[in-house]
Amino acid sequence: MKKEEFLKKIKNEKLDMGEYILVLDRITDEPLVIGCVLDQGKWKVFKTRERGGHFIIEEYDKENEAFDLLYDLLLSRHNRKSYKS
């Protein structure tokens, strides 16, 4: 899915990201961020640690593949949180 579809989908489904913040415009080293950004011609899905510092989970040539992975990661996180409740 494209970025716009992704944003609509997570809003409509009210996915619980827990303590993570979603960032889609830049790679950051702020703590507890998950995101996707076009960087140097590649779509990069990334995450940051609790104490900061980012790492790239996966890189894609196509936007839809990157946002599909990001959605799956958020859905998995949401389902784990819902299961614990």
C-alpha positions as CSV (number, residue, x, y, z in Angstrom):
1,M,0.0,0.0,0.0
2,K,1.1,3.6,-0.5
3,K,1.7,6.0,2.3
4,E,-1.7,7.6,2.1
5,E,-3.5,4.3,2.2
6,F,-1.4,3.2,5.1
7,L,-2.3,6.4,7.1
8,K,-6.0,5.9,6.4
9,K,-5.8,2.2,7.4
10,I,-4.1,2.7,10.7
11,K,-6.5,5.5,11.6
12,N,-9.6,3.5,10.7
13,E,-8.4,0.4,12.5
14,K,-7.2,2.5,15.5
15,L,-4.0,0.4,15.8
16,D,-2.3,0.6,19.3
17,M,1.4,1.3,18.8
18,G,2.0,1.2,22.5
19,E,4.9,3.5,23.5
20,Y,6.1,3.9,19.9
21,I,5.8,7.1,17.9
22,L,5.2,6.9,14.1
23,V,7.6,9.0,12.0
24,L,7.2,9.1,8.2
25,D,9.2,12.1,7.1
26,R,12.8,11.4,8.3
27,I,15.0,8.9,10.0
28,T,15.5,9.9,13.6
29,D,17.5,8.7,16.6
30,E,14.8,9.8,19.1
31,P,13.8,6.9,21.5
32,L,10.9,4.6,20.7
33,V,10.2,5.5,17.1
34,I,9.0,3.3,14.3
35,G,8.8,4.6,10.7
36,C,9.2,4.5,7.0
37,V,11.0,7.0,4.8
38,L,12.4,7.5,1.3
39,D,16.1,7.9,1.9
40,Q,18.7,7.9,-0.9
41,G,16.3,6.3,-3.4
42,K,15.3,3.5,-1.1
43,W,12.2,3.1,1.1
44,K,13.6,2.3,4.6
45,V,11.5,0.8,7.4
46,F,13.3,1.7,10.7
47,K,13.0,1.5,14.4
48,T,14.8,3.2,17.3
49,R,15.8,1.8,20.7
50,E,14.5,2.9,24.1
51,R,17.7,4.9,24.6
52,G,17.9,6.2,21.1
53,G,19.7,5.2,18.0
54,H,18.0,3.8,14.9
55,F,18.4,0.7,12.9
56,I,17.0,-0.2,9.5
57,I,14.7,-3.2,9.6
58,E,14.4,-3.5,5.8
59,E,15.0,-1.5,2.6
60,Y,12.8,-1.6,-0.5
61,D,12.7,-0.2,-4.0
62,K,8.9,0.1,-3.9
63,E,6.9,2.2,-1.6
64,N,4.0,-0.3,-1.3
65,E,6.4,-3.1,-0.1
66,A,7.8,-0.8,2.6
67,F,4.4,0.3,3.9
68,D,3.1,-3.2,3.8
69,L,5.9,-4.3,6.1
70,L,5.4,-1.3,8.4
71,Y,1.7,-2.1,8.6
72,D,2.4,-5.8,9.4
73,L,4.8,-4.7,12.2
74,L,2.2,-2.3,13.7
75,L,-0.6,-4.9,13.4
76,S,1.6,-7.5,15.1
77,R,2.4,-5.1,17.9
78,H,-1.3,-4.1,18.3
79,N,-2.4,-7.8,18.4
80,R,0.2,-8.5,21.1
81,K,-1.0,-5.6,23.2
82,S,-4.6,-6.6,22.7
83,Y,-3.9,-10.2,23.7
84,K,-2.3,-9.1,27.0
85,S,-5.2,-6.8,27.9
